[in-house]
Structure formats: C-alpha cells, structure tokens
Amino acid sequence: MDVATVAEQGLASCPDRAVIEVCRAEARALVSLDLDFANPMVFPPDRYAGIIVLRLSSPVTREAIDAALSTFAAAAKERSFVGRLWIVERSRIREYQPSE
C-alpha cells in the first residue's frame, strides 16, 4: 500500500483545497479527520480517488482512530471507495449518494 502523510508531503497547515489537489494529481485517496472534506458541494467525490472522513467523538483517541480505520479497511476489501465519499465512524460507514 502506498501511503503518504500531509507532513511527509510538506502540506501541513496548507489549505484544504491544496491538500486534496495533491491527492487528485497523485491519484491518492484522502483519509482525514477534517470534517470540511465531508462537504460534497465543495469537494465532489467523483473528481477524486476517494474521500474518506473519519468522524469520531471528542476527544479523539488513538483507539477510536484505529477502530475507524479497521472499519474502513474491512469495507474497502468488499467495495471500492474510488470516486466516493465515505464517512467512517468506529463501527459503520455512511456513503454519500448524489441525488440524480
């Protein structure tokens, strides 16, 4: 699996648009705790390799992140997230469905 962090990419503190455009250019899915990425009007998922937003209760703990990532990994084995917006919680995923 090819993974890069915002820090490794030199994108820490960059605007959301800059971060997601790097993901688009590199054909990478974005995995983030930033709920701003969950707005499909601002970031239409069909333009990207996938937008996965971890939605966790405060305070966010490492255990909660690990649980959400496990939920995501299990679902990603079953179906594609490419071009989709997934809102991942500890034990469930909600997928954005554009209205026709």
C-alpha positions as CSV (number, residue, x, y, z in Angstrom):
1,M,0.0,0.0,0.0
2,D,1.4,3.4,-1.0
3,V,0.7,5.9,1.8
4,A,1.9,9.4,2.4
5,T,1.1,11.9,5.2
6,V,0.5,15.6,4.9
7,A,3.7,16.2,6.9
8,E,5.7,14.0,4.6
9,Q,4.3,15.9,1.6
10,G,5.2,19.2,3.1
11,L,1.5,20.1,3.2
12,A,1.0,20.7,6.9
13,S,-1.1,23.9,7.5
14,C,-1.9,24.2,3.8
15,P,-5.5,25.0,2.7
16,D,-7.8,22.0,2.2
17,R,-8.0,22.7,-1.5
18,A,-4.2,22.4,-1.9
19,V,-4.1,19.1,0.1
20,I,-6.9,17.5,-1.9
21,E,-5.5,18.7,-5.2
22,V,-2.2,17.0,-4.5
23,C,-4.2,13.8,-3.7
24,R,-6.0,14.2,-7.1
25,A,-2.8,14.8,-9.0
26,E,-1.2,11.7,-7.4
27,A,-4.3,9.6,-7.7
28,R,-4.4,9.1,-4.0
29,A,-7.5,8.7,-1.7
30,L,-7.6,11.2,1.1
31,V,-8.2,10.0,4.6
32,S,-8.8,12.8,7.1
33,L,-10.3,13.7,10.4
34,D,-11.2,17.1,8.9
35,L,-15.0,17.3,8.5
36,D,-14.6,20.0,5.9
37,F,-13.8,17.3,3.4
38,A,-17.2,15.7,4.0
39,N,-18.9,18.5,2.0
40,P,-19.6,17.1,-1.4
41,M,-20.7,20.5,-2.7
42,V,-17.1,21.8,-2.1
43,F,-15.3,18.6,-2.8
44,P,-17.3,16.5,-5.3
45,P,-16.1,12.9,-4.7
46,D,-16.3,11.8,-8.3
47,R,-13.3,14.1,-9.0
48,Y,-11.0,12.3,-6.6
49,A,-9.6,8.8,-6.0
50,G,-11.8,8.7,-2.8
51,I,-12.5,10.9,0.2
52,I,-12.6,9.1,3.5
53,V,-13.5,11.2,6.5
54,L,-13.1,9.7,10.0
55,R,-16.0,11.1,12.1
56,L,-15.2,10.4,15.7
57,S,-16.5,11.7,19.1
58,S,-14.4,14.1,21.1
59,P,-11.9,13.6,22.5
60,V,-10.4,11.7,19.6
61,T,-8.3,8.8,20.8
62,R,-5.8,6.5,19.1
63,E,-8.2,3.7,19.9
64,A,-11.1,5.4,18.1
65,I,-8.9,6.1,15.1
66,D,-7.7,2.5,15.0
67,A,-11.3,1.3,15.2
68,A,-12.5,3.5,12.4
69,L,-9.5,2.6,10.2
70,S,-10.3,-1.1,10.8
71,T,-13.9,-0.5,9.8
72,F,-12.7,1.3,6.7
73,A,-10.1,-1.4,5.8
74,A,-12.8,-4.2,6.1
75,A,-15.2,-2.3,3.8
76,A,-12.5,-1.4,1.3
77,K,-11.9,-5.2,0.8
78,E,-15.6,-5.6,-0.2
79,R,-16.2,-2.5,-2.3
80,S,-14.5,0.4,-4.0
81,F,-14.2,3.9,-2.5
82,V,-12.7,5.4,-5.7
83,G,-14.8,8.5,-6.6
84,R,-16.8,8.2,-3.5
85,L,-17.2,10.0,-0.1
86,W,-17.2,7.7,2.9
87,I,-17.9,9.0,6.4
88,V,-16.3,6.4,8.6
89,E,-17.3,6.0,12.3
90,R,-16.0,3.4,14.8
91,S,-18.2,0.7,13.5
92,R,-20.1,1.9,10.5
93,I,-19.7,3.7,7.2
94,R,-22.1,6.2,5.6
95,E,-21.6,6.7,1.8
96,Y,-22.6,9.9,0.1
97,Q,-25.1,9.2,-2.6
98,P,-25.5,12.1,-5.1
99,S,-29.1,12.9,-6.0
100,E,-29.9,12.2,-9.6
